[in-house]
Amino acid sequence: MIKLERVNKSFQNGKPAVSDVSFEVNTGETLVLLGTSGSGKTTTLRMINRLIAPDSGKIYVNGEAVTNQETTSLRRNIGYVLQDNGLFPHYTVAENIGIVPSLLKWDKKRIEERTRTLMEKLHLPPTEYYHAYPQQLSGGQQQRVGLARALAADPPVLLMDEPFGALDPVTRASVRKEFRSLDEISNKTVIMVTHDVQEAFQLGDRICLMDKGTIQQTGTPAELLFAPANDFVIHFFQEQRLLLELNAVKLSDIRTLLPTDHVTEKGSPILPEDASCWDALEQMTTLSKPVYYSFDGKLIRIDSAALMQAFTQYKQTISSNGRSTRLS
Ligand SMILES: Nc1ncnc2c1ncn2[C@@H]1O[C@H](COP(=O)(O)OP(=O)(O)OP(=O)(O)O)[C@@H](O)[C@H]1O
């Protein structure tokens, strides 16, 4: 668990980089810090692992103020992933992944097992890459090693600063998907910095939208879209609105508006319970056929027309309930 209470930070020029920032992130939750360049995201993140000291306010990690925790042990409980991966070029992939477990004095066998497990999970076959050096890997593979290294000692907290920012769009999308499906992160408190709106919507349970050092709104992707706190929030998402709405609305939100006749045959993979309308459309396009979704033990088949009809109806319902934006 991470909690920030009224945190402030100014640098030498006196201009506030972070003003009165407060939020709480629970275990198992991913909070995305989103905002334009210079809005204070990285400064906020770096105050959590004490790379930067706040001028005022309190920061708690796992119930204890970070200032009461010894920096070394605090940082060993926090996995940290950076945009440029920060791998040691003269260490092999396995040595890079094993850094924190070695510092924690795990025995060799345990480190090797953990390294191999993480490499398998992150699609880096140990037979090929265990003894390789970072420069022999592609950018996407290096970023996976960086992620494995951050996860190696199973820290309860993961901080990620633009972790996929240096990757090309295709690699970025695939590493992002892998990250989302990693069982390793389900029991962690994760804070991720990005300026990529789609990434925020795909990975964040909640998003904290920042501008000029202040929080404009913290909420679920759907809350930011359908119940924006102010004009800044409305305008920030305007350009990609439809795409974001399709990402924010889950099939579970529209299930009563989907066809009720259930089927028994299984022609395609069944979409996960938390799949979004966008996930469903993506699958339909990839497979060129309808997809399946299960709720209340019933399997239903959804085609794109039924999906878009239900999605439009859902939007009309929430807008007539007064939760829609002034611009939609
Ligand atoms: N070490 C520093 N010394 C002086 N000013 C700094 C320092 N670090 C950050 N700042 C300033 O603080 C403000 C917030 O910077 P920060 O890096 O936190 O923003 P950001 O939202 O992460 O931006 P970006 O997306 O571009 O990385 C900016 O105005 C920046 O110039």
The ligand as an SDF file (V2000), in Angstrom:
LIG
                    3D

 31 33  0  0  0  0  0  0  0  0999 V2000
   16.2880   18.1170  -10.6150 N   0  0  0  0  0  0  0  0  0  0  0  0
   15.5180   19.1300  -11.0000 C   0  0  0  0  0  0  0  0  0  0  0  0
   15.9350   20.4130  -10.8650 N   0  0  0  0  0  0  0  0  0  0  0  0
   15.1480   21.4450  -11.2370 C   0  0  0  0  0  0  0  0  0  0  0  0
   13.9200   21.3100  -11.7480 N   0  0  0  0  0  0  0  0  0  0  0  0
   13.4590   20.0620  -11.9130 C   0  0  0  0  0  0  0  0  0  0  0  0
   14.2240   18.9000  -11.5450 C   0  0  0  0  0  0  0  0  0  0  0  0
   13.4870   17.7800  -11.8200 N   0  0  0  0  0  0  0  0  0  0  0  0
   12.3170   18.2250  -12.3280 C   0  0  0  0  0  0  0  0  0  0  0  0
   12.2920   19.5770  -12.3880 N   0  0  0  0  0  0  0  0  0  0  0  0
   11.1650   20.4020  -12.8580 C   0  0  0  0  0  0  0  0  0  0  0  0
   10.0030   19.9860  -12.1670 O   0  0  0  0  0  0  0  0  0  0  0  0
    8.8790   19.9540  -13.0260 C   0  0  0  0  0  0  0  0  0  0  0  0
    8.2530   18.5580  -13.0190 C   0  0  0  0  0  0  0  0  0  0  0  0
    9.1710   17.6500  -13.6360 O   0  0  0  0  0  0  0  0  0  0  0  0
    8.8890   16.0950  -13.7720 P   0  0  0  0  0  0  0  0  0  0  0  0
   10.0970   15.4640  -14.3910 O   0  0  0  0  0  0  0  0  0  0  0  0
    8.4250   15.5800  -12.4780 O   0  0  0  0  0  0  0  0  0  0  0  0
    7.6670   16.0890  -14.7920 O   0  0  0  0  0  0  0  0  0  0  0  0
    7.0880   14.8660  -15.6500 P   0  0  0  0  0  0  0  0  0  0  0  0
    5.6330   15.0350  -15.5960 O   0  0  0  0  0  0  0  0  0  0  0  0
    7.6600   13.5940  -15.1850 O   0  0  0  0  0  0  0  0  0  0  0  0
    7.6260   15.2270  -17.0930 O   0  0  0  0  0  0  0  0  0  0  0  0
    8.1240   14.2660  -18.2950 P   0  0  0  0  0  0  0  0  0  0  0  0
    6.9110   13.5200  -18.7580 O   0  0  0  0  0  0  0  0  0  0  0  0
    8.6340   15.2330  -19.3080 O   0  0  0  0  0  0  0  0  0  0  0  0
    9.1900   13.3720  -17.7310 O   0  0  0  0  0  0  0  0  0  0  0  0
    9.3740   20.4200  -14.3840 C   0  0  0  0  0  0  0  0  0  0  0  0
    9.0950   21.7900  -14.5100 O   0  0  0  0  0  0  0  0  0  0  0  0
   10.8690   20.1730  -14.3220 C   0  0  0  0  0  0  0  0  0  0  0  0
   11.5620   21.0700  -15.1480 O   0  0  0  0  0  0  0  0  0  0  0  0
  1  2  1  0
  2  3  1  0
  2  7  2  0
  3  4  2  0
  4  5  1  0
  5  6  2  0
  6  7  1  0
  6 10  1  0
  7  8  1  0
  8  9  2  0
  9 10  1  0
 10 11  1  0
 11 12  1  0
 11 30  1  0
 12 13  1  0
 13 14  1  0
 13 28  1  0
 14 15  1  0
 15 16  1  0
 16 17  2  0
 16 18  1  0
 16 19  1  0
 19 20  1  0
 20 21  2  0
 20 22  1  0
 20 23  1  0
 23 24  1  0
 24 25  2  0
 24 26  1  0
 24 27  1  0
 28 29  1  0
 28 30  1  0
 30 31  1  0
M  END
$$$$
